[in-house]
Amino acid sequence: MPKMKTHKGIAKRFSKTGSGGIKFKHPNLRHCLEHKRKTQKNTLQKTGYLQGQDAKNIARLLG
């Protein structure tokens, strides 16, 4: 059985936490920030966590 390779595109965008969860950085915080509300920008700054089947699929691709 060959080794499972890490999907490099996923590895750049997601990472595993110590307890096994999947965390990611929210998109839409790179440009055009003057048109976004301050509350929206504050929300986008926070770390996001995947749940459910999405987390299982990403964990499989992370290897």
Secondary structure in CASP SS format (residue, H / E / C, confidence):
PFRMAT SS
TARGET T0000
AUTHOR 0000-0000-0000
METHOD secondary structure of the structure
MODEL  1
M C 1.00
P C 1.00
K C 1.00
M C 1.00
K C 1.00
T C 1.00
H C 1.00
K H 1.00
G H 1.00
I H 1.00
A H 1.00
K H 1.00
R H 1.00
F E 1.00
S E 1.00
K E 1.00
T C 1.00
G C 1.00
S C 1.00
G C 1.00
G C 1.00
I E 1.00
K E 1.00
F E 1.00
K E 1.00
H C 1.00
P C 1.00
N C 1.00
L C 1.00
R C 1.00
H C 1.00
C C 1.00
L H 1.00
E H 1.00
H H 1.00
K C 1.00
R C 1.00
K H 1.00
T H 1.00
Q H 1.00
K H 1.00
N H 1.00
T H 1.00
L H 1.00
Q H 1.00
K C 1.00
T E 1.00
G E 1.00
Y E 1.00
L C 1.00
Q C 1.00
G C 1.00
Q H 1.00
D H 1.00
A H 1.00
K H 1.00
N H 1.00
I H 1.00
A H 1.00
R H 1.00
L H 1.00
L H 1.00
G C 1.00
END
